[in-house]
Amino acid sequence: MEGLPEFRFVTLRKSKKGHGHYVIYDIDEAEQLITVLRVYHTRMDIRGRLKAQFG
């Protein structure tokens, strides 16, 4: 998204209805460290929330 840092994410689905979670994370390759920034439900407006929190 324009104006926001580049985010990495993985989608985890748990229910039969297809709902799950987005895990937003960052990788520090020099330290070999993964930091989980946020976890959102797939029904949420993650673009709006990311803009509000990081934009």
Distance bins in CASP14 RR format, pairs under 12 A and 6 or more apart:
PFRMAT RR
TARGET T0000
AUTHOR 0000-0000-0000
RMODE 2
METHOD distances of the structure
MODEL  1
1 7 0 0 0 0 1 0 0 0 0 0 0
1 46 0 0 0 0 1 0 0 0 0 0 0
1 47 1 0 0 1 0 0 0 0 0 0 0
1 48 0 0 0 0 1 0 0 0 0 0 0
1 49 0 0 0 0 0 1 0 0 0 0 0
1 50 1 0 0 1 0 0 0 0 0 0 0
1 51 1 0 0 1 0 0 0 0 0 0 0
1 54 0 0 0 0 1 0 0 0 0 0 0
1 55 0 0 0 0 1 0 0 0 0 0 0
2 47 0 0 0 0 0 1 0 0 0 0 0
2 50 0 0 0 0 0 1 0 0 0 0 0
2 51 0 0 0 0 1 0 0 0 0 0 0
2 55 0 0 0 0 0 1 0 0 0 0 0
3 47 0 0 0 0 0 1 0 0 0 0 0
3 50 0 0 0 0 0 1 0 0 0 0 0
3 51 0 0 0 0 1 0 0 0 0 0 0
3 54 0 0 0 0 1 0 0 0 0 0 0
3 55 1 0 0 1 0 0 0 0 0 0 0
4 24 0 0 0 0 0 1 0 0 0 0 0
4 37 0 0 0 0 0 1 0 0 0 0 0
4 46 0 0 0 0 0 1 0 0 0 0 0
4 47 0 0 0 0 1 0 0 0 0 0 0
4 48 0 0 0 0 1 0 0 0 0 0 0
4 49 0 0 0 0 0 1 0 0 0 0 0
4 50 1 0 0 1 0 0 0 0 0 0 0
4 51 1 0 0 1 0 0 0 0 0 0 0
4 52 0 0 0 0 0 1 0 0 0 0 0
4 53 0 0 0 0 1 0 0 0 0 0 0
4 54 1 0 1 0 0 0 0 0 0 0 0
4 55 1 0 1 0 0 0 0 0 0 0 0
5 24 0 0 0 0 0 1 0 0 0 0 0
5 26 0 0 0 0 1 0 0 0 0 0 0
5 37 0 0 0 0 1 0 0 0 0 0 0
5 50 0 0 0 0 1 0 0 0 0 0 0
5 51 0 0 0 0 0 1 0 0 0 0 0
5 53 0 0 0 0 0 1 0 0 0 0 0
5 54 1 0 0 1 0 0 0 0 0 0 0
5 55 0 0 0 0 1 0 0 0 0 0 0
6 24 0 0 0 0 0 1 0 0 0 0 0
6 25 0 0 0 0 0 1 0 0 0 0 0
6 26 0 0 0 0 1 0 0 0 0 0 0
6 27 0 0 0 0 0 1 0 0 0 0 0
6 37 0 0 0 0 0 1 0 0 0 0 0
6 50 0 0 0 0 0 1 0 0 0 0 0
6 54 0 0 0 0 0 1 0 0 0 0 0
7 22 0 0 0 0 1 0 0 0 0 0 0
7 23 0 0 0 0 0 1 0 0 0 0 0
7 24 1 0 1 0 0 0 0 0 0 0 0
7 25 1 0 0 1 0 0 0 0 0 0 0
7 26 1 0 0 1 0 0 0 0 0 0 0
7 27 0 0 0 0 0 1 0 0 0 0 0
7 35 0 0 0 0 0 1 0 0 0 0 0
7 36 0 0 0 0 0 1 0 0 0 0 0
7 37 1 0 0 1 0 0 0 0 0 0 0
7 38 0 0 0 0 1 0 0 0 0 0 0
7 40 0 0 0 0 0 1 0 0 0 0 0
7 46 0 0 0 0 1 0 0 0 0 0 0
7 47 0 0 0 0 0 1 0 0 0 0 0
7 49 0 0 0 0 0 1 0 0 0 0 0
7 50 1 0 0 1 0 0 0 0 0 0 0
7 51 0 0 0 0 0 1 0 0 0 0 0
7 53 0 0 0 0 0 1 0 0 0 0 0
7 54 0 0 0 0 1 0 0 0 0 0 0
7 55 0 0 0 0 0 1 0 0 0 0 0
8 22 0 0 0 0 0 1 0 0 0 0 0
8 23 0 0 0 0 1 0 0 0 0 0 0
8 24 1 0 0 1 0 0 0 0 0 0 0
8 25 1 0 1 0 0 0 0 0 0 0 0
8 26 1 0 0 1 0 0 0 0 0 0 0
8 27 1 0 0 1 0 0 0 0 0 0 0
8 28 0 0 0 0 0 1 0 0 0 0 0
8 29 0 0 0 0 0 1 0 0 0 0 0
8 34 0 0 0 0 1 0 0 0 0 0 0
8 35 0 0 0 0 0 1 0 0 0 0 0
8 36 0 0 0 0 0 1 0 0 0 0 0
8 37 0 0 0 0 1 0 0 0 0 0 0
8 38 0 0 0 0 0 1 0 0 0 0 0
9 21 0 0 0 0 1 0 0 0 0 0 0
9 22 1 0 1 0 0 0 0 0 0 0 0
9 23 1 0 0 1 0 0 0 0 0 0 0
9 24 1 0 1 0 0 0 0 0 0 0 0
9 25 1 0 0 1 0 0 0 0 0 0 0
9 26 0 0 0 0 0 1 0 0 0 0 0
9 27 0 0 0 0 0 1 0 0 0 0 0
9 36 0 0 0 0 0 1 0 0 0 0 0
9 37 0 0 0 0 1 0 0 0 0 0 0
9 38 0 0 0 0 1 0 0 0 0 0 0
9 39 0 0 0 0 1 0 0 0 0 0 0
9 40 0 0 0 0 1 0 0 0 0 0 0
9 42 0 0 0 0 0 1 0 0 0 0 0
9 46 0 0 0 0 1 0 0 0 0 0 0
9 47 0 0 0 0 0 1 0 0 0 0 0
9 50 0 0 0 0 1 0 0 0 0 0 0
10 20 0 0 0 0 0 1 0 0 0 0 0
10 21 0 0 0 0 1 0 0 0 0 0 0
10 22 1 0 0 1 0 0 0 0 0 0 0
10 23 1 0 1 0 0 0 0 0 0 0 0
10 24 0 0 0 0 1 0 0 0 0 0 0
10 25 1 0 0 1 0 0 0 0 0 0 0
10 27 0 0 0 0 0 1 0 0 0 0 0
10 34 0 0 0 0 0 1 0 0 0 0 0
10 36 0 0 0 0 0 1 0 0 0 0 0
10 39 0 0 0 0 0 1 0 0 0 0 0
10 40 0 0 0 0 0 1 0 0 0 0 0
10 42 0 0 0 0 0 1 0 0 0 0 0
11 18 0 0 0 0 1 0 0 0 0 0 0
11 19 0 0 0 0 0 1 0 0 0 0 0
11 20 1 0 0 1 0 0 0 0 0 0 0
11 21 1 0 0 1 0 0 0 0 0 0 0
11 22 1 0 1 0 0 0 0 0 0 0 0
11 23 1 0 0 1 0 0 0 0 0 0 0
11 24 0 0 0 0 0 1 0 0 0 0 0
11 39 0 0 0 0 0 1 0 0 0 0 0
11 40 0 0 0 0 0 1 0 0 0 0 0
11 41 0 0 0 0 0 1 0 0 0 0 0
11 42 1 0 0 1 0 0 0 0 0 0 0
11 46 0 0 0 0 0 1 0 0 0 0 0
12 18 0 0 0 0 0 1 0 0 0 0 0
12 19 0 0 0 0 0 1 0 0 0 0 0
12 20 1 0 1 0 0 0 0 0 0 0 0
12 21 1 0 1 0 0 0 0 0 0 0 0
12 22 1 0 0 1 0 0 0 0 0 0 0
12 23 1 0 0 1 0 0 0 0 0 0 0
12 24 0 0 0 0 0 1 0 0 0 0 0
12 25 0 0 0 0 0 1 0 0 0 0 0
12 36 0 0 0 0 0 1 0 0 0 0 0
12 39 0 0 0 0 1 0 0 0 0 0 0
12 40 0 0 0 0 0 1 0 0 0 0 0
12 41 0 0 0 0 0 1 0 0 0 0 0
12 42 0 0 0 0 1 0 0 0 0 0 0
13 19 1 0 0 1 0 0 0 0 0 0 0
13 20 1 0 1 0 0 0 0 0 0 0 0
13 21 0 0 0 0 1 0 0 0 0 0 0
13 22 0 0 0 0 0 1 0 0 0 0 0
13 23 0 0 0 0 0 1 0 0 0 0 0
13 41 0 0 0 0 0 1 0 0 0 0 0
13 42 1 0 0 1 0 0 0 0 0 0 0
14 20 1 0 1 0 0 0 0 0 0 0 0
14 21 1 0 0 1 0 0 0 0 0 0 0
14 41 0 0 0 0 0 1 0 0 0 0 0
14 42 0 0 0 0 1 0 0 0 0 0 0
15 21 0 0 0 0 0 1 0 0 0 0 0
15 41 0 0 0 0 0 1 0 0 0 0 0
15 42 0 0 0 0 1 0 0 0 0 0 0
15 43 0 0 0 0 0 1 0 0 0 0 0
17 42 0 0 0 0 0 1 0 0 0 0 0
17 43 0 0 0 0 0 1 0 0 0 0 0
18 41 0 0 0 0 0 1 0 0 0 0 0
18 42 1 0 0 1 0 0 0 0 0 0 0
18 43 0 0 0 0 0 1 0 0 0 0 0
19 40 0 0 0 0 0 1 0 0 0 0 0
19 41 1 0 0 1 0 0 0 0 0 0 0
19 42 1 0 1 0 0 0 0 0 0 0 0
19 43 1 0 0 1 0 0 0 0 0 0 0
19 44 0 0 0 0 0 1 0 0 0 0 0
20 39 0 0 0 0 1 0 0 0 0 0 0
20 40 0 0 0 0 1 0 0 0 0 0 0
20 41 1 0 0 1 0 0 0 0 0 0 0
20 42 1 0 1 0 0 0 0 0 0 0 0
20 43 0 0 0 0 1 0 0 0 0 0 0
20 44 0 0 0 0 0 1 0 0 0 0 0
20 46 0 0 0 0 0 1 0 0 0 0 0
21 36 0 0 0 0 0 1 0 0 0 0 0
21 38 0 0 0 0 1 0 0 0 0 0 0
21 39 1 0 1 0 0 0 0 0 0 0 0
21 40 1 0 0 1 0 0 0 0 0 0 0
21 41 1 0 1 0 0 0 0 0 0 0 0
21 42 1 0 0 1 0 0 0 0 0 0 0
21 43 0 0 0 0 1 0 0 0 0 0 0
21 44 0 0 0 0 1 0 0 0 0 0 0
21 46 0 0 0 0 0 1 0 0 0 0 0
22 36 0 0 0 0 0 1 0 0 0 0 0
22 37 0 0 0 0 0 1 0 0 0 0 0
22 38 0 0 0 0 1 0 0 0 0 0 0
22 39 1 0 0 1 0 0 0 0 0 0 0
22 40 1 0 1 0 0 0 0 0 0 0 0
22 41 1 0 0 1 0 0 0 0 0 0 0
22 42 1 0 0 1 0 0 0 0 0 0 0
22 43 0 0 0 0 0 1 0 0 0 0 0
22 44 0 0 0 0 1 0 0 0 0 0 0
22 45 0 0 0 0 0 1 0 0 0 0 0
22 46 1 0 1 0 0 0 0 0 0 0 0
22 47 0 0 0 0 0 1 0 0 0 0 0
22 49 0 0 0 0 0 1 0 0 0 0 0
22 50 0 0 0 0 1 0 0 0 0 0 0
23 34 0 0 0 0 0 1 0 0 0 0 0
23 35 0 0 0 0 0 1 0 0 0 0 0
23 36 1 0 0 1 0 0 0 0 0 0 0
23 37 0 0 0 0 1 0 0 0 0 0 0
23 38 1 0 0 1 0 0 0 0 0 0 0
23 39 1 0 1 0 0 0 0 0 0 0 0
23 40 0 0 0 0 1 0 0 0 0 0 0
23 41 0 0 0 0 0 1 0 0 0 0 0
23 42 0 0 0 0 0 1 0 0 0 0 0
23 46 0 0 0 0 0 1 0 0 0 0 0
24 34 0 0 0 0 0 1 0 0 0 0 0
24 35 0 0 0 0 1 0 0 0 0 0 0
24 36 1 0 0 1 0 0 0 0 0 0 0
24 37 1 0 1 0 0 0 0 0 0 0 0
24 38 1 0 1 0 0 0 0 0 0 0 0
24 39 1 0 0 1 0 0 0 0 0 0 0
24 40 1 0 0 1 0 0 0 0 0 0 0
24 44 0 0 0 0 0 1 0 0 0 0 0
24 46 1 0 0 1 0 0 0 0 0 0 0
24 47 0 0 0 0 0 1 0 0 0 0 0
24 49 0 0 0 0 1 0 0 0 0 0 0
24 50 1 0 0 1 0 0 0 0 0 0 0
24 53 0 0 0 0 1 0 0 0 0 0 0
24 54 0 0 0 0 1 0 0 0 0 0 0
25 33 0 0 0 0 0 1 0 0 0 0 0
25 34 1 0 1 0 0 0 0 0 0 0 0
25 35 1 0 0 1 0 0 0 0 0 0 0
25 36 1 0 1 0 0 0 0 0 0 0 0
25 37 1 0 1 0 0 0 0 0 0 0 0
25 38 0 0 0 0 1 0 0 0 0 0 0
25 39 0 0 0 0 1 0 0 0 0 0 0
26 33 0 0 0 0 1 0 0 0 0 0 0
26 34 1 0 0 1 0 0 0 0 0 0 0
26 35 1 0 1 0 0 0 0 0 0 0 0
26 36 0 0 0 0 1 0 0 0 0 0 0
26 37 1 0 1 0 0 0 0 0 0 0 0
26 38 0 0 0 0 0 1 0 0 0 0 0
26 54 0 0 0 0 0 1 0 0 0 0 0
27 33 1 0 0 1 0 0 0 0 0 0 0
27 34 1 0 1 0 0 0 0 0 0 0 0
27 35 1 0 0 1 0 0 0 0 0 0 0
27 36 0 0 0 0 0 1 0 0 0 0 0
27 37 0 0 0 0 0 1 0 0 0 0 0
28 34 1 0 0 1 0 0 0 0 0 0 0
28 35 1 0 0 1 0 0 0 0 0 0 0
37 46 0 0 0 0 0 1 0 0 0 0 0
37 49 0 0 0 0 0 1 0 0 0 0 0
37 50 0 0 0 0 1 0 0 0 0 0 0
37 53 0 0 0 0 1 0 0 0 0 0 0
37 54 0 0 0 0 1 0 0 0 0 0 0
38 44 0 0 0 0 0 1 0 0 0 0 0
38 46 0 0 0 0 1 0 0 0 0 0 0
38 48 0 0 0 0 0 1 0 0 0 0 0
38 49 1 0 0 1 0 0 0 0 0 0 0
38 50 1 0 0 1 0 0 0 0 0 0 0
38 52 0 0 0 0 0 1 0 0 0 0 0
38 53 1 0 0 1 0 0 0 0 0 0 0
38 54 0 0 0 0 1 0 0 0 0 0 0
39 46 0 0 0 0 0 1 0 0 0 0 0
39 49 0 0 0 0 0 1 0 0 0 0 0
40 46 1 0 1 0 0 0 0 0 0 0 0
40 47 0 0 0 0 0 1 0 0 0 0 0
40 48 0 0 0 0 0 1 0 0 0 0 0
40 49 1 0 0 1 0 0 0 0 0 0 0
40 50 0 0 0 0 1 0 0 0 0 0 0
40 53 0 0 0 0 0 1 0 0 0 0 0
41 49 0 0 0 0 0 1 0 0 0 0 0
43 49 0 0 0 0 0 1 0 0 0 0 0
44 50 0 0 0 0 0 1 0 0 0 0 0
44 52 0 0 0 0 0 1 0 0 0 0 0
45 51 0 0 0 0 1 0 0 0 0 0 0
45 52 0 0 0 0 1 0 0 0 0 0 0
46 52 0 0 0 0 0 1 0 0 0 0 0
46 53 0 0 0 0 0 1 0 0 0 0 0
46 54 0 0 0 0 0 1 0 0 0 0 0
47 53 0 0 0 0 0 1 0 0 0 0 0
47 54 0 0 0 0 0 1 0 0 0 0 0
47 55 0 0 0 0 0 1 0 0 0 0 0
48 54 0 0 0 0 0 1 0 0 0 0 0
48 55 0 0 0 0 1 0 0 0 0 0 0
49 55 0 0 0 0 0 1 0 0 0 0 0
END
